Amino acid sequence: MPHPDFELYDNVGRDADQIAAAHYGIATRDDLLRWAKRDAEPFLAQHPLPEQNLPSPDLGPYLDALAAAETPAQASAVTRHLLDAAEPVLQAVSDYLVAAARWRGQNRGAELESPPKMLMTAASRSLSVLAIADQADLASLRAAYDPAPTPPTPPQGRTAPGLPPAPPGTPPTGPTHGR
């Protein structure tokens, strides 16, 4: 039996998600979110959550400093400052996602593509932002301060790469002029 709040749609004025949902007889993303919001209202009345978003950092000083940076060391200093400032927020988000994955022990024995495993993956990826940015910053510093050595140039007089030099007194090979 379909959900009582779910209606089959005709295609007039509907988006692709609604059309596909109607075709397969499933709820849309918006349907699911609307039903969950309705069913969570009494709970949220007892456990009010902040209405405003988490504070967003003012990136102006970081962007201004980055625009003024003239060396990799200066750009790295700005990047490292931003990563240090963002780490506590990303760590908090990761910690929450882990707690959500472990809610009521649902993660135990969960399948690979299950919601708890997806939440654990999201927790890990939220912190991988810091690791990837750190790697990029270090690669930039390595290129500036410790570049890979240039390969030695081959000695002059070789006829082709990988061949030994011609013995002394051997006439050059190739087309001869005047014969």
Secondary structure, DSSP 8 states (H G I E B T S, - for coil): ---TT-----STT--HHHHHHHHHT---HHHHHHHHHHHHHHHHHHS---SS-------HHHHHHHHH--SHHHHHHHHHHHHHHHHHHHHHHHHHHHHHHHGGGTTTT--TTSHHHHHHHHHHHHHHHHHHHHHHHHHHHHHHHS---------TT-SSTTS----TT----S--S--
